[in-house]
Amino acid sequence: MGLSREVAALMRRVAQEVVLSRYRLLGAADIAEKSPGEIVTAVDREAELRLREGLARLEGDAGIVGEEACADDPRLLDGIGRGLVWLIDPLDGTANFARGEGAFGMMIALVADGEPVASWMLDPLSGRMCHAERRLGAWIDDRPAHIAPPDERRRPVAALATQFMAASDRLRVERSAARVFALEPIPRCAAESYPRLVTGRNQLAVFQRILPWDHAAGVLFLAEAGGRATHWDGEPYRVGSGRAGLIAAASEDAWRRAMHALSAPLSAIDRYEPLAA
């Protein structure tokens, strides 16, 4: 079994045994606040431990950086853009999972010197696996994935993650985007946001907070399927670059339209990178 299938099998096993076995069964003692307004569950922690153990067996020469380990020790992010590193988001969309509704997922990326080289995103409920390898392509459940052609009968749709912006910044960004795009609420789960760009539901996603485990996997999947993702300043996405934000688009045209509409309001926003997700 090749590495890609071994990682996928590991994720499916952990999703079944740890995540789905506790879905809608969490008690109050299973949920804690790790920062103001941000929660972590016992499932997040157990799933990350299981994934960490499995990845260490598959590729022992790579470092391993998980979301919950970093919440406990932010120094793990030092030098994140150097060398070979596994990035783990054991339960993306934790708040949705804890409520028992909405999208949630599991994400893993293998990163070499800040550039994602392989990625996996699993939807535990549907079983959908999105996978990509640098310069080799993207797949959804082993079928080649390509950006869905736009529906010319409707306006392109954007989902803007503005929830961490100041109210005045949020208003400017949303007003500017609405001149070009129809707006819909975000799924509050990056593991769902990126597949929506590839399958045609959305043509644009904008993120302010870009912790590496939230986006490395999705950016590679989007790029290999034919989309484009850059930092707000237009520079290519790199893990550990220190640059602000992400504009992720389903096409070059959507990216250019977004940059034209949003460059001014986004450039005025301070970068936001707390160690919580």
MOPESUL-V350033 format. One record per backbone hydrogen bond with DSSP energy under -0.5 kcal/mol. CO is the residue of the C=O (numbers start at 1). NH is the residue of the N-H. E is the energy in kcal/mol with one decimal. If there is no record, write none. Layout:
CO/NH/E
CO/NH/E
This chain:
2/6/-2.2
3/7/-2.7
4/8/-2.0
5/9/-2.5
6/10/-2.3
7/11/-2.5
8/12/-2.5
9/13/-2.2
10/14/-2.5
11/15/-2.8
12/16/-2.2
13/17/-2.6
14/18/-2.6
14/19/-1.3
15/20/-3.4
19/22/-1.4
19/23/-0.5
20/23/-0.7
22/25/-2.3
27/30/-1.8
28/31/-1.3
30/42/-2.0
32/34/-0.6
32/40/-2.8
35/38/-2.9
38/34/-1.8
38/35/-1.4
40/32/-2.8
41/45/-1.6
42/46/-2.4
43/47/-2.8
44/48/-2.2
45/49/-2.0
46/50/-2.3
47/51/-2.5
48/52/-2.9
49/53/-2.3
50/54/-2.0
51/55/-2.8
52/56/-2.1
53/57/-1.1
54/58/-1.2
55/59/-2.6
59/62/-1.3
63/86/-3.3
65/88/-2.2
66/70/-2.1
67/71/-1.7
68/72/-1.4
69/73/-1.9
73/76/-2.1
74/77/-2.0
75/78/-1.7
77/80/-1.9
79/82/-1.9
83/85/-0.5
83/113/-2.8
84/63/-2.7
85/111/-3.1
86/65/-2.9
87/109/-2.0
88/67/-1.9
88/90/-0.5
89/107/-2.5
92/105/-2.4
93/97/-2.3
94/98/-2.9
95/99/-1.7
96/100/-1.0
96/101/-2.1
97/100/-0.7
105/92/-2.8
106/122/-2.8
107/89/-3.0
108/120/-2.7
109/87/-3.0
109/111/-0.6
110/117/-3.2
110/118/-1.4
111/85/-2.8
111/113/-0.5
112/115/-1.9
114/116/-0.6
114/239/-2.7
115/112/-2.6
117/134/-2.4
118/110/-2.8
119/132/-2.0
120/108/-2.4
121/130/-2.9
122/106/-2.0
122/124/-0.8
123/127/-2.7
128/123/-2.6
128/130/-0.5
129/131/-0.5
129/141/-2.9
130/121/-2.4
131/139/-3.1
132/119/-2.3
133/136/-2.3
133/137/-1.5
137/133/-2.3
138/145/-2.9
139/131/-2.7
140/143/-1.6
143/140/-2.8
150/152/-0.9
151/154/-1.8
156/182/-2.9
157/203/-3.4
157/204/-1.5
158/184/-2.2
159/161/-0.6
159/206/-1.5
160/162/-1.8
161/208/-0.6
162/165/-1.9
166/170/-2.9
167/171/-2.2
168/172/-1.9
169/173/-2.6
170/174/-2.6
171/175/-2.4
172/176/-2.2
173/177/-2.5
174/178/-2.1
175/179/-0.6
176/179/-0.9
177/180/-1.8
177/181/-3.2
182/158/-3.2
189/192/-1.8
189/193/-2.0
190/194/-2.0
192/196/-1.7
193/197/-1.2
194/197/-0.6
194/198/-1.4
195/199/-2.8
196/200/-0.8
196/201/-0.9
196/202/-1.7
198/148/-2.0
203/250/-2.2
204/159/-2.2
205/248/-3.0
206/161/-3.1
207/246/-2.3
208/210/-0.5
208/245/-0.8
211/214/-1.7
211/215/-0.7
212/215/-0.9
212/216/-2.3
215/219/-2.9
216/220/-1.6
217/221/-2.0
218/222/-2.8
219/223/-2.5
220/224/-2.7
221/225/-1.3
222/226/-0.6
222/227/-2.9
223/226/-1.1
225/147/-2.3
228/249/-3.4
229/237/-0.9
230/247/-2.9
231/234/-2.3
235/231/-2.8
238/241/-1.6
244/232/-2.3
246/207/-2.5
246/248/-0.5
247/230/-2.0
247/249/-0.5
248/205/-2.7
249/228/-2.5
251/255/-2.2
252/256/-2.6
253/257/-2.5
254/258/-2.2
255/259/-2.8
256/260/-2.3
257/261/-2.1
258/262/-2.8
259/263/-1.9
262/266/-2.6
263/267/-2.2
264/268/-0.8
266/269/-1.8
274/276/-2.0
